[in-house]
Amino acid sequence: MRRLLWLLCLLVMLLPARAEQGYPPLDSELVFSGRMFDSSTSALRFLRRLTALPWMRAGLKETEKAMGIKLEGDFLDWMDGRVVLAVVRTDGRSPLHHLFGKTPESPERTIAFNLQTLYNGVAMYQLERGKLPLDLESLVPEYIAALPAEPTEVTYRIEPGAEGAWSIQTTYQGAPGPSINSENELTPELDVAEGEMPRLNLILAFRVDDVSRARQALARLVPRLANFPGFTVEQAGDSGWDVAMPLFSVATRLSSHWLLLTDNPTLAEPGLSSLEGQAASLSSNPRFQRALIHLPERFRNYFFVDVAGIVGHWPGLKMDDPVLQGALESVQSVAGTTSYRADVVVSEFFVCLTPPAEHPLGKLLSDPGPTELTLLRQAPWSTAYISVIDLGKSYDLVKRAASVNSETDKIFREVLGAAEASLGLSFEKDLLPNSTGEIAVCYEQLDVLFAAIMREWRELTNPPERDSEPESESEARPSPSPAPGWIPDGPPPETEQEAEEPAGRAKKVDLDLASHPYTIIVGLRPGPARQDIMARLREKLGSRVRLKPHAGVDVFYTADDQVAYAVHGNYLMVSTGGSYRLMLATLDSMTGRVSPLSRLDSYRTFIEGTEGRVLAAGHQKVDDVYSLLKGLILLSGAEFRPEATALGRWRDAYSILTIEPGGIRLRFSVYATEQIP
């Protein structure tokens, strides 16, 4: 998820825009708007710098030859640099429904979607249990939320095949229907006839600063598309062309200031009118107006999703969970922008919410809380990656959000279950009720990469032996862990030592836990519950636990040093995969031996701009990534040294999720300050 958020942030950065540009039609549901470059002059300068490189010049020459165009003479010298991308509603139904929803006009698409969902459930069942389910009902609710309910005249069944193969067959309208086999092959393949691909109602518009040159260039270039197989071109007025391709068509229209491309010709004229300010546009949408209030006054770009408009025009869109359905109906819009200032880039995303007061989101919005997370502030300044969440406030929302999709729900429960099994603790019964609120996860990318390589190597060199198929379901389930109680009460020993191992109670550190190099820090309230948690943790990790104090804190290690844990103040720290150095660095920071993250100027600047209650926050050192990019750019040629040097300055990236009046804000900031406190 974090990678997805950073990708979205990068996408917004790559589509910069200014507020003075035109707006798409009023019923636009999804909008990206920005500047590709400051002006045609700056674009031409950059192109000429690129073509100074022999390899770039040769590649561009071949591309232009194949397409029959000149990039400089045919395009860049008449473009303003501003661009608008929008998905527009036209027929009372969200066009996104055709992509992600079940299409009533095409039950075959719905059946194909259902078969893929069932395939995923069967595959996961077989992977975990080593056998096929007796029937598809056995997948509910652990592997899929429910069996498909639509179309109502379709039945699904699983059929074993030869040599371990299997398939899911259907009966549709009394006859054999589509099927999917164990190789994830759909039969028959979904056939989309020419011209039947659902329209996205997509608008792509470019601002034009010289309409006369634009018209001349397009009149010369667009007809050449007819030379491609399956393409046809028809003139539409003085400044328009309709281009038909094998699966869809594109209408091209030119106005006084805009070049517009769309897959729905009926959108061409309304789209140009709204962009030219001659008809109602997105700027008249109250949800868009409200979203802009939560963005910075001056922004270089924006994106906007009219969530309420999509939900209101999406037939049959409903969540099984009433709380999730209420959350969906509470979301009005999502908007984001990126601002550039000296030595900092800030991307912000705001989700406008109007939940009922009794809904969990309503309670969350009205619940005051901290504007800073202690575990982030106390982390070592050199921490490569740390993520901190408010455990009590975030867990239920994350759990419910994961349950929206059977696959994400499965992943969530698998990850949580693996951690609980490895630690011998229940997240909901042990950690959550006794937590002070915060939990942090630290890691370094090289450790994670090395651990992944080693896991793959072990699987290749030591494949797991397949046991005989259990005779009953009860035999297939692992035996429960022995009850705790053998760990003696009282404080741990003061010197490095090994505890005696009770007869018949030999323990072994879980390999899966030991091969994941993460340090987890969770706040636990003092009392009998915390003592019980510590005793059970020591039992689970094994009896051969040695003690080695660090920074005045007792740190316990397993015999192979793969797992370590300690308690400092109200914090329980557990390091796995041999990553205990991260825990030791955190102890150094908490005890004042090294400078914490809060000593960095970038951290103080970032936190000063925080408003509202903090749900989650994180920090990442990004100098390694940008230094690599700097080196790659320098390989292109010395003339790109200014850009390479600018990229190489970035050092610290921060992210924070806050609850503010009216919604939830997600903010990313990257700082170029070089500082060693």
HELIX and SHEET records of a PDB file:
HELIX    1   1 ARG A    2  LEU A   14  1                                  13    
HELIX    2   2 SER A   40  LEU A   50  1                                  11    
HELIX    3   3 PRO A   54  MET A   67  1                                  14    
HELIX    4   4 LEU A   71  LEU A   71  1                                   1    
HELIX    5   5 GLU A   72  LEU A   76  3                                   5    
HELIX    6   6 LEU A   96  PHE A  100  1                                   5    
HELIX    7   7 PRO A  107  ARG A  129  1                                  23    
HELIX    8   8 LEU A  136  LEU A  139  5                                   4    
HELIX    9   9 ALA A  162  GLY A  164  5                                   3    
HELIX   10  10 VAL A  211  LEU A  221  1                                  11    
HELIX   11  11 VAL A  222  ASN A  227  5                                   6    
HELIX   12  12 PRO A  265  LEU A  267  5                                   3    
HELIX   13  13 ALA A  268  LEU A  275  1                                   8    
HELIX   14  14 LEU A  282  SER A  284  5                                   3    
HELIX   15  15 PRO A  286  ILE A  293  1                                   8    
HELIX   16  16 VAL A  307  GLY A  312  1                                   6    
HELIX   17  17 PRO A  322  SER A  330  1                                   9    
HELIX   18  18 PRO A  360  SER A  366  1                                   7    
HELIX   19  19 THR A  374  ARG A  377  1                                   4    
HELIX   20  20 LEU A  391  ALA A  402  1                                  12    
HELIX   21  21 SER A  406  LEU A  423  1                                  18    
HELIX   22  22 PHE A  427  LEU A  431  3                                   5    
HELIX   23  23 LEU A  432  ASN A  434  1                                   3    
HELIX   24  24 GLN A  445  THR A  461  1                                  17    
HELIX   25  25 GLU A  473  ALA A  476  1                                   4    
HELIX   26  26 LEU A  511  ALA A  514  1                                   4    
HELIX   27  27 PRO A  528  LEU A  541  1                                  14    
HELIX   28  28 TYR A  580  MET A  590  1                                  11    
HELIX   29  29 LEU A  597  ARG A  599  5                                   3    
HELIX   30  30 ASP A  601  GLU A  608  1                                   8    
HELIX   31  31 ASP A  623  SER A  636  1                                  14    
HELIX   32  32 ALA A  638  PHE A  640  5                                   3    
HELIX   33  33 ARG A  641  LEU A  647  1                                   7    
SHEET    1   A20 THR A 232  GLN A 235  0                                        
SHEET    2   A20 GLY A 240  ALA A 244 -1                                        
SHEET    3   A20 SER A 249  LEU A 254 -1                                        
SHEET    4   A20 TRP A 258  THR A 262 -1                                        
SHEET    5   A20 LEU A 202  VAL A 208 -1                                        
SHEET    6   A20 MET A  79  VAL A  88 -1                                        
SHEET    7   A20 SER A  28  ARG A  35 -1                                        
SHEET    8   A20 TYR A 302  VAL A 305 -1                                        
SHEET    9   A20 VAL A 331  ARG A 341 -1                                        
SHEET   10   A20 VAL A 344  LEU A 353 -1                                        
SHEET   11   A20 GLY A 663  TYR A 671 -1                                        
SHEET   12   A20 ASP A 652  GLU A 660 -1                                        
SHEET   13   A20 ARG A 613  LYS A 621 -1                                        
SHEET   14   A20 TYR A 385  ASP A 390 -1                                        
SHEET   15   A20 SER A 435  TYR A 443 -1                                        
SHEET   16   A20 THR A 519  LEU A 524 -1                                        
SHEET   17   A20 TYR A 571  SER A 575 -1                                        
SHEET   18   A20 ALA A 564  HIS A 568 -1                                        
SHEET   19   A20 VAL A 555  THR A 558 -1                                        
SHEET   20   A20 VAL A 545  LEU A 547 -1                                        
SHEET    1   B 3 VAL A 154  PRO A 160  0                                        
SHEET    2   B 3 TRP A 166  TYR A 172 -1                                        
SHEET    3   B 3 ALA A 175  PRO A 176 -1                                        
SHEET    1   C 4 VAL A 154  PRO A 160  0                                        
SHEET    2   C 4 TRP A 166  TYR A 172 -1                                        
SHEET    3   C 4 SER A 179  ASN A 181 -1                                        
SHEET    4   C 4 LEU A 186  THR A 187 -1                                        
END                                                                             
